[in-house]
Amino acid sequence: MAVELLDRNSVFFAQLTLTDRPIMWLSLALVLGTVVALEGVAWLVHRYLLHGPLWFLHRTHHEPQPTWFEANDLVAVAYAVLSAGLVIWGDLNAHWAREIGFGILVYGVLYAVLHDVIVHQRLPLPRPLRTWLLHQRGYLRRLIRAHKIHHKHLGRLGGQAFGFLYASRRYAD
């Protein structure tokens, strides 16, 4: 028996049989597991590589820049290339690689929205949204506060709060 997704004649959606459901859930779990695992990987990369040997790139994120581009943005480009490569390779060979690539993509989108748009406001936000963000409690407030504490140290050493999406309760008011 088959469960049809959307239009039966659509070339964009395939039929999902009942025997494919476990594979679908496994794929979703791998994507979400990659997102969660990447927070740990990002913490390690940020702490030991970006504030270590790759400081020459990351320094631009801690100092005012005359343009919208920071050399640190090349790190995001590297993650995007890795993500695209895994998706392509996974489509051709190993499907697990595709799901990991999509997990990296999801993490990258969350990072871009939360870190670049909300925390650093690298894209102009409407005044009502900026005001709303300033009065937030809970997760967003902790995230913004943790990142401000991280940026309190302009140098390579002495920093804290190296995560991007996880904000500990110790950063609450």
Sequence and secondary structure as in RCSB ss.txt:
>XXXX:A:sequence
MAVELLDRNSVFFAQLTLTDRPIMWLSLALVLGTVVALEGVAWLVHRYLLHGPLWFLHRTHHEPQPTWFEANDLV
AVAYAVLSAGLVIWGDLNAHWAREIGFGILVYGVLYAVLHDVIVHQRLPLPRPLRTWLLHQRGYLRRLIRAHKIH
HKHLGRLGGQAFGFLYASRRYAD
>XXXX:A:secstr
 EE  S TT SS   EEGGGHHHHHHHHHHHHHHHHHHHHHHHHIIIIIITTTTHHHHHHHHS  SSS  TTHHH
HHHHHHHHHHHHHHHHHT HHHHHHHHHHHHHHHHHIIIIIIIIS  S   HHHHHHHHT  SHHHHHHHHHHHH
HH  SSSS     SS   GGG  
